[in-house]
Amino acid sequence: MFLFFFSVLFILFQYVNSKKYFDAETKKMEDMKEQLKVLDDSIQQLTLNNFKLQYFSLENNDDALTYFDAVNIDDLPRYIADKLLETNEIKGDNPLVPYAGMNGSIKINKIKVLNHKWIIADFSDGKYWGELFIKYELKEDLGVDFTLIDHLLYTSY
């Protein structure tokens, strides 16, 4: 009799304990499903934003890329950006930047090749910064000529 009573109590304890565990795990899964839905929505929004940001880029501009069909360079935007960064190697300020460095030499930092003719670039001397709008031309010998079209220097507050 004691064994039967003890077995019933043990089974009842196991049932209640299992039910609580199952309910807790079910709630965890529902919370994770909600979190996954929010994260999927965030990923979708970030993907759309990325597509919007990539609209003005040589890599995604088929019309501009056909301009360079005869050129045999694997990563053309990187090649052009590297050629622009080579202008930083000149001692002192970068020759394309029309400002003198007030806190050191002015160098070009970030570059975005917009299409087959234009580049936008960021420059800085460590304290002062600005942006450049540059026209470029890829020559037959794979040299690149850069022409400054416009520029701006941000004022510090």
N, C-alpha and C positions, 0 to 999 in steps of 0.2 A: 504494500500500500504506500509506504514511504517512497519507494522507488517510483511508483506511478506518479505520485504527487510532485516529487522532485523533477521528474521528466517533463511533466506538464508545465511547471514553473520555468524550467530551462528553455523549453520550446517557446513559451510566451515571451520570455526575455529576449531570445534570439529574434523572434518576429518583430517585436517593438524596436529593437536595436537596428535590425536590417531595414525596417521601414524608415526610420529616421535617417539612416545612412543613404538610402535610395532617394529620399526626398531632398536631402542636402546636395547630392550629386546631380539630381535633376535640375535643381535651382542653379547650380554652378554651370551646367551645360546651357541653360537658357540665358544666363548672364553672358556667357562666352559667345553664344550665337548673336546676341544683341551687340556685343562689342565687335564681333567680326563684321557685322553689317555696317556699323559705323566706320570701321577701318576700311572696308571695301569702298564705301562712299568716298572716304578721304583719298584713297588711291585713285579712284576714278576722277575726282576733282583735280588732283595733282597731275594726272596724265593729261587732262584737258588743258591745264595751265601750261604744261610742258609743250604741248602742240602749239599753243598760241605763241609761246616764247620762241619756238623754232621756226616760225613763219618767216622771219627776216634772217635767214642764214643761208650761206652758199650751199651747205650740205643738202638742204631740202628744196632748193630752187632749181628745178630741172632746166628752165630756160637759161639761167645763168651758167649752169654746168655744161650745156651744149656749146657755149661760147668757147670752152676749153677742151673740146673733143680731141683736138690734135695734140694736146699736152699729155705726156705719159708720166704723170705723178700720181701716186696712190692716194695720198691725203692732201689734196690741194689747199684747203683752208689752213691746215697746219703748216704747210710749206710757206704760204704767204705770211702767216703770223710769225713764223721763225725768221723770215727775211726782215720783217718789221722789227722784231726784237734784236736783230743784229745791229740796228742803229743805236741801241743802248750801249754797245761795246766801245763806242767812241768815248774817249776820256772827257769828262765834264758833262754838260747838259746834252740831252738828246737834240740833234739838229732839227728835228721836225717840230719840236715844241717851241713856240715863240716867246717863252718866258724864261727868265734866268732863275735858277734855283736860289731860294733865299735861305734854305735850311739844308743845303747839300745839293748834289746834282739831281736834276730832274730826269726821270727815266719813265718809259712806258711800262705799264704793269699788265693791264688786261686788254685783250683784243677780241673783237667780234667781226668776222668777215661777213658783211651783209649780202653781197652779191658779186658779180664779176667786175665791179668797178669801185665799190665803196667799202670802207672799213670805219668802224668807230672804235676808239681806243681811250683808255684811261691812263693818266700820268700823275706822278707825284714826286715830291722831293722829301717825303717823310712827314711833312707838316702841311704843306699846301698841295692841293690837287685840282685836277680839271679833266676835261675831255677834249678829244680831237676828232674831227671828221676828215678823213683822208681818202683821196682818190688814188688808186693804184693801177698800174699797167704791167702785165706780165709780158716780158719781151721774148723773142724767139730763142735767145740763148739762156732762157729761164731766169734771167735777172728780173728784178722788180723795181720799177720806178714809183716813188711815192710823192704825192703832191698834197700839201695841206690845203684843205678847202675852208674849214672853219674851226674855231677853237673857243674854249671858255675856261676861265679860272674861277673856282668857287672861292667866295670870300669866307673867312673864318669869323665866327661870332665870339 
